[in-house]
Amino acid sequence: MNYQEILEKIKTKVEPIYYKEDLGVLNAEVKPSDIKKVISFLKDELKFDWLNFITAIDWPENQNIEIIYYLYSNITKDKVVIRVKLDRNNPTIDTITDIFKTAEWHERETAEMFGVKFLNHPYPKRLLTIDGMDAPLRKDFKCDDLKPLPKD
């Protein structure tokens, strides 16, 4: 499938806010409330069977955090990028761990690094940082906010 065919099929389920083609890959932005619907559709109907990664970009000048889902189909060899913009002051979105089990680690890392809350995540424990080190990949994070590790 080419990106236009993928886009037309996505449009049968949700209306993207914005979309573009970038090097043959569809990049589509959807509403946060549509994320589960579009990810399920991509996996179940269009055979995007591999969640390559989830990450985020902090846009303080726009007061949002953009969550990026990168999916790949081992069957058709197609790629698609789904983007969701969240309010920077309360970045909250539904988990997709019930669709892709591997999302569990990707969401935990994104939650820890950017302060995003994934609703109904099965195990929202920290992976990489210590308590008190919140959202170190946000652009307004300051290293002097860190607390020393306990000696014991």
Secondary structure, DSSP 8 states (H G I E B T S, - for coil): --HHHHHHHHHTT---SEEEEETTEEEEE--GGGHHHHHHHHHHTS---EEEEEEEEEEGGGTEEEEEEEEE-TTT--EEEEEEEEETTS-EEE--TTT-TTHHHHHHHHHHHH--EEET-S----SSS-TT---TTSTT--GGG-------
